[in-house]
Amino acid sequence: MRTIIITKRQLRLGGLVAAVVILALACWGLYPKETAQTSASAMSQQPDSGYVYEMVTGEFKTTTRGGKELEVYQWSPSTLVVPKGEKITLRINGVNGESHPFTIKGLGINGEVKKGETTEVSFVASKAGTYPIVCQVHTDLNHNGPMVGYIVVQ
């Protein structure tokens, strides 16, 4: 039996690489534009109801050299790029973790995602910017986090 050890540095680097890839894909046209057809599987345009983005709660697990098991929760995708002034609906499916009460800072959105359930929240972002979606339970490494994602309004 082989043991794979992942250091905090490797975990952080992996998260950074994933964020850069997601952001690069978003910048290359995987978000809604008037002149380009989107192919993002996490998003669909619904007639008369704006844009719907699918998300899930995810989890990373590892065991340290000392035998301590670590679990870290995440939003997936961790970054969404959405159009300014359009109705946006987030459809978040609870896959990992029992409960994730969350807030989207700057947009006045609060909700809770529970395992095996789907939570929908809708908003219209009238101001461009980056808005963190933060789980109130998984706030830091001592609480299996931080579980933070980003909604980028352009």
Secondary structure as UniProt FT lines:
FT   HELIX           8..27
FT   TURN            28..29
FT   TURN            41..42
FT   STRAND          43..46
FT   TURN            47..49
FT   STRAND          50..63
FT   TURN            65..66
FT   STRAND          69..76
FT   STRAND          79..82
FT   TURN            84..85
FT   STRAND          87..94
FT   STRAND          99..104
FT   TURN            105..108
FT   STRAND          109..115
FT   STRAND          118..124
FT   STRAND          129..135
FT   HELIX           141..143
FT   STRAND          148..153
//
